[in-house]
Amino acid sequence: MGGCSNCGNGGGPFTEGRDLVEFVAQAHGGQLRGQSIPGGGLATACQGCGTPFTLATFVGACPRCGGVHAVSPPRCSDPENIQYAGQDYQLPAG
């Protein structure tokens, strides 16, 4: 994500938690959030309810509780880098 115009806003691809989720959701005018993660996604468990699922796009939600998770492109090779926005967080429309 080198040269990303959103990296100067205080957030960035290496932030954590809700900050990372919001950064990735808004990066590149919101276009990044629905893009597929290379390799078919990352197997993970919801950090809210523990349900296993695959994060297939850079921003996604748990199929059970709707908990929003994200990973940034420079860190998308390892499920340990997936961040959780927290209970009751909802993505802004976009």
C-alpha positions in Angstrom: 0.0 0.0 0.0 3.0 2.3 -0.6 2.1 5.8 -1.3 -1.4 5.5 0.1 -3.0 9.0 0.4 -4.9 8.0 3.5 -1.7 7.1 5.5 -1.2 10.7 6.6 -4.5 10.9 8.5 -3.2 9.6 11.8 -4.2 6.0 11.0 -2.4 3.6 8.8 -2.0 0.0 7.7 -0.2 -0.9 10.9 -2.7 0.5 13.5 -4.7 -1.8 15.6 -8.3 -2.5 16.6 -11.1 -0.2 15.5 -8.5 2.3 14.1 -7.3 -0.3 11.6 -10.8 -1.4 10.7 -11.8 2.2 10.0 -8.6 2.9 8.1 -9.0 -0.1 5.8 -12.7 0.5 5.3 -12.0 4.1 4.1 -8.7 3.5 2.2 -8.8 4.4 -1.5 -12.2 5.9 -1.2 -13.7 2.8 0.4 -12.8 0.6 -2.6 -10.4 -1.6 -0.6 -12.9 -2.9 1.9 -14.6 -5.3 -0.5 -11.5 -6.5 -2.4 -10.6 -10.2 -2.0 -7.7 -11.1 0.1 -5.1 -13.0 -2.1 -5.0 -16.7 -1.7 -8.7 -17.0 -0.9 -8.8 -15.3 2.5 -7.7 -16.0 6.0 -9.1 -18.6 8.3 -9.8 -17.1 11.7 -12.2 -17.0 14.6 -14.3 -14.1 15.5 -12.6 -12.0 18.2 -16.1 -11.2 19.6 -17.9 -14.6 19.8 -15.3 -17.1 18.8 -17.1 -18.5 15.7 -14.7 -19.8 13.0 -14.9 -18.1 9.6 -12.8 -17.0 6.7 -12.1 -13.3 6.2 -12.4 -13.3 2.4 -12.2 -9.5 1.9 -10.0 -6.9 3.6 -13.0 -5.9 5.8 -15.6 -8.5 6.7 -18.0 -9.5 9.4 -18.5 -12.7 11.5 -21.4 -14.7 10.0 -22.8 -15.3 13.5 -22.6 -12.1 15.5 -21.7 -9.5 12.7 -18.5 -8.5 14.5 -16.4 -6.4 12.0 -12.8 -7.5 11.3 -10.2 -6.2 8.9 -6.6 -6.7 7.8 -4.5 -4.4 5.8 -2.8 -5.4 2.5 0.8 -5.2 3.8 -0.2 -7.6 6.7 -2.6 -10.0 4.9 -0.4 -13.0 4.9 -1.0 -13.8 8.5 -4.3 -14.3 10.3 -2.7 -13.0 13.5 -2.8 -9.5 11.9 -6.6 -9.5 11.7 -8.1 -6.7 13.9 -11.5 -6.5 15.5 -13.5 -3.3 15.7 -15.1 -4.2 19.0 -18.6 -5.2 20.1 -21.5 -3.3 18.6 -19.3 -1.5 15.9 -21.0 -1.0 12.6 -19.3 0.1 9.4 -20.5 3.4 8.1 -22.4 3.2 4.8 -20.1 3.3 1.9 
